[in-house]
């Protein structure tokens, strides 16, 4: 019999709050993490809003001296990992560190460090560039630093698939435990890319909402007048564990991971394939591994970015996979509250999905103001919904045509 | 304006405090950046670079390798600025 994998700890740094309880309370009360950009001068930009992390006190989680050598995305990742470990109640002294691994996702990596040091290069020349530039910038360093901080000597790597990064990370970490290579994995994503250069790049792509006169409702997935996504930052890290290992230590279990699907559109660098062809297969593969019929599913935490094409094709893909059952599903985009955390998005969304399963509550899609008649599924408008959730999936799709879906199940003996 | 040993020492201590997150009171002239103040090789490179910037000097690699203590740093700067 194959090894089962359960979620036993969760940690989050998000625009609607740091810490699992604050995050979950925020999701159920429709907290809104979006506001005007404050971290740099946004005057000359065509879009003006972001979902920034505002309550993060790094020193609560990381020694000051260590934190100085971490880019902001790494600080977020390490903090979330430490919160997940603490939440799991595990005694690390009793853990075989060779069987404790880390697979993290980050779409962009340490770009704040890169931009700051590029300014140094231009202003003062090559001999003034920090020796810490490279070790702080490289995208794998959040995973590396987590390992250093907690002594995780097992499998360790980072996945870069733009906005799908964290879902691939969780899926691969799940498979790693399932095949017997590790007993515990810290997995999810970390991102901190609200920077002058990144923001300009996404703006030029016309990917961002330009609803500058009403920034609070800029992230409005599945609305008729949706006009782009709102960039967010943060980290979501879950501790996942082989079931018998978790039971032996009397761990609390949030949910079981039962399926993972990954595909590529093989179509375009930024646009999704028409009618979500790649997304359809990604969802189907995750259900197949879970061993369930589409009718068994209760909830979808949608990618739901609030861009024209994503929301249109994701809806089409859901209809293609679920047929008549699509209308009975509860669907929501928590990005309406958190903004889009890019490579960390699926990390916090896995946490939202696991909590939804555990608490039997569907978090809402806020800012659902002008329904799109073509998008006619139940997106859980504006208020949370009580619903027994036995099975749920979380979708993530990234530039490059990357699609990843994870399937979670309510834990039963 | 010529620099005194004391004024240079003060600035080097300040750099060490900032870079290594150590108490000023724990630093002595004979303190070794790595053995006594907890610097690793990367931190030592950073300290050398801060010294170069602060005193507007260039320290070649074969010279920086000889700077291991606070006193050695101050002496080196004194000679360079003399």
Interface residues (C-beta under 8 A of the other chain):
Chain A: X64 X65 X68 X69 X124 X127 X128 X130 X131 X132 X135
Chain B: X20 X21 X42 X45 X46 X49 X52 X53 X58
